[in-house]
Amino acid sequence: MVKPTKILHLSAAKSWGGGENHLLNLCLELPEVEHFVLCKKGSEPVERFSSYKLNIFAAPLLIKPDLRYVLKLIRICKREGINLIHIHDSTALTLAVMATKLSALPPFVLSKKTSFPIKDRGRTLYKYNHKNIQKILCVSNETRRVTFESVKDKNKLTTIYHGTRPSNPGNNPCSLRERFNIPKDSILVGTVANHIRAKDLGTWVATIDRVVNRLGMKNFYFIEIGKITERTADYNRQIREKNLQDYCMFTGFLPEASELISQFDISFMTSQSEGIPQFIYESFYNRVPVVSTNVGGIPEIITDGENGMLSNPFEAARLADKLIALSQDKVLQKKFTERSYKKLIENFTSTEMARQTLAEYKKVLYGENRSGS
C-alpha cells in the first residue's frame, strides 16, 4: 500500500467489555494501519483507549440517534481521509447508517460479537443489510449461523475468532487470597464477567448453593470479578438468603482482572448467551481449567471432556457436579490445560485475528484478489 490505510473504529459502548478489548487488540496488532477511534463521551473506553498511542475522539451519546455523534463521525471521515469504517456494536451501526443520510461515507466492515439473533424488524433488518456494509465479521460460527438468517448477501459473512493478546509478564498483581481473606486451603473458583443479563449470575449463585449447602462441599470459594450493575443487589440478596456469604464474593470491577486469572484453580462461566468470552481465552493462556455453559461459540473452542467441561445453561446442579468432579481430578485438570493452551496458541491469538481482519480490509478496499498482498 502506497498510502497508509486509515480505519475509523466506531464504538458506542458505555463500559469496558470483551468487545472493547477486541477493538484495542486489533489496533495494537496492526501498526501498519492508521487507526482512529470514535467513542461515547465520558465512557470507560475513552479513558482506557487514551492511555495508548491511538487517535481517540469522543462525542456525546445520550440517546441512540444522537446527531452530535453522527456529525462528528462525518467530520472525522472528511478531515482525516478515512478509507474504511469498522463498526463494533449495534448502536454504532445505527449511528453510521444515520450518517449515510447526511454524507457519502467510506465502506463499512461490521463486527458481530454476540450470538443474539438479529430482530425481525424493518429498521433493524435495514441497517444490517445496508449497502455500505461490505463485510460482517462474526466472532464464531454460531454467530455466523444466527446472522445468516437475516442478511440477504450471505457472501458478506465470515468468521474471525477474536483470540487473546498475552498479558505483560512483568506485572505482579496482588494475591487474591491475601487481599480478600480467602482461606489458603480452599479451591478458588473464579469468574470474570460484568453483572449483565447474558452472564446469568443467578445460576452462578444457584451453583454455589448446590456445592456448599446441598452437597456440603465447604472447601470451595467462589470469586466473581466484574462491573457492578442494578442486578447486583438481587444477587447479593440471594447470597444472604442462602447463607453463602462465607463462600463467595463480588469484587466489583478490577482493572487488573486478566492478570489475576492465573490464581484461579478453576475458571467458571454460567452465561446464557455469548459470542466467545475473552475470559475463556485468557484462562487457556494461564493454564486454568474451565467449566462453562455451552452457549454461543463456546463449544467451538471447548469440547466437553476433552479440554474442559460444558453444561447446558441454567443447569446449576449439573455445573456443580462438574466443578466438584474436576476439582478432584488433578490429572484431568492438567490434560485440559495442556490441550487448551495448545489450541489457543495455534488458533486463537489476537495476532491471528488481526491478520485475518487485515485480509478482509484489503478485500473491501482493493478487491478479493488483493487480500493476500
HELIX and SHEET records of a PDB file:
HELIX    1   1 GLY A   18  GLU A   29  1                                  12    
HELIX    2   2 GLU A   44  PHE A   49  1                                   6    
HELIX    3   3 LEU A   67  GLU A   80  1                                  14    
HELIX    4   4 SER A   90  THR A  100  1                                  11    
HELIX    5   5 GLY A  122  TYR A  128  1                                   7    
HELIX    6   6 ASN A  141  PHE A  148  1                                   8    
HELIX    7   7 LYS A  154  LYS A  156  5                                   3    
HELIX    8   8 LEU A  176  ARG A  179  1                                   4    
HELIX    9   9 ARG A  197  LYS A  199  5                                   3    
HELIX   10  10 LEU A  201  ASP A  209  1                                   9    
HELIX   11  11 ARG A  210  ARG A  214  3                                   5    
HELIX   12  12 THR A  232  GLU A  241  1                                  10    
HELIX   13  13 ALA A  257  LEU A  260  1                                   4    
HELIX   14  14 ILE A  261  GLN A  263  5                                   3    
HELIX   15  15 GLN A  278  TYR A  285  1                                   8    
HELIX   16  16 ILE A  298  ILE A  301  1                                   4    
HELIX   17  17 ALA A  316  SER A  327  1                                  12    
HELIX   18  18 LYS A  330  ASN A  347  1                                  18    
HELIX   19  19 SER A  350  TYR A  366  1                                  17    
HELIX   20  20 GLU A  368  ARG A  370  5                                   3    
SHEET    1   A 7 ASN A  55  ALA A  59  0                                        
SHEET    2   A 7 GLU A  34  LYS A  40  1                                        
SHEET    3   A 7 LYS A   6  LEU A  10  1                                        
SHEET    4   A 7 LEU A  84  ILE A  87  1                                        
SHEET    5   A 7 PHE A 108  LYS A 112  1                                        
SHEET    6   A 7 ILE A 133  CYS A 138  1                                        
SHEET    7   A 7 LEU A 157  THR A 159  1                                        
SHEET    1   B 6 CYS A 248  GLY A 252  0                                        
SHEET    2   B 6 PHE A 220  ILE A 225  1                                        
SHEET    3   B 6 ILE A 187  VAL A 192  1                                        
SHEET    4   B 6 ILE A 266  PHE A 268  1                                        
SHEET    5   B 6 VAL A 290  THR A 293  1                                        
SHEET    6   B 6 MET A 309  SER A 311  1                                        
END                                                                             
